[in-house]
Amino acid sequence: MPYRSKQVLEQWVREFTADTDKTSTTIEVLRHDGGAGADTGLVVMRMHDLPSDVFLYPVGPGDPRWEVNFGPRERDLVMSAGKLRGLAKELDRVAALCEFFEFKSEQHASRSRHTPTTS
């Protein structure tokens, strides 16, 4: 199975959601073609308190770091203290998922370095 494919990321999302609190945030893995047609996966979080999607993706091939991109908004974001607390909780979950993906990516890289190759 290709590293960070849609299927691998779906498994990682299942692992993450099984171990975390449930919120109104929806997490979806989309197919995302990387270089040479490689399926690199793209994770989208749709948050209840943010009127734009949040995208998570690896920094680059072989790099265990991940980045978070906040989609564009058409209007200013104005909210009450309660809504802001809800958004903060959702953003904390985005950060936790990003860290989880980095951990899983580093695990994969570590296993790959220790797996003997055959010629």
C-alpha positions, 0 to 999 in steps of 0.5 A, a space after each residue: 500500500 502506498 505511503 500516505 495514500 487515501 486508504 492509509 490516511 483513512 486508517 489513521 483518521 479512524 485510529 485518531 477518532 477512536 482515541 479522541 473526544 467527539 466534536 462536531 468536526 467532520 474529518 474526510 480524506 480525499 484523493 490527492 494526486 502528488 508528483 508522478 500521479 502518486 496518491 498522497 491523500 488530502 485531509 479536510 476538516 469541516 468545522 461547525 464554528 468556522 465557515 471555511 474548510 481546513 486542509 491538512 497535508 504533508 509538507 513534502 514527499 518523505 517529510 514527516 511534517 504536516 501543514 494546516 491550511 485554512 480555506 478562504 472566507 467570504 466575510 469577516 468572522 464575528 462570534 460570541 465568547 461561547 462560539 469562540 470557545 467552540 472554535 478553540 476546541 475545534 482548532 485544538 483538535 486540528 492541531 492534535 490531528 496534525 501532530 498525530 499524522 506527524 507521529 504516524 509519518 515518523 513511525 513509517 519513516 523509522 520502519 522504512 529506515 530499518 527495513 532491509 532492502 533486497 536487490 
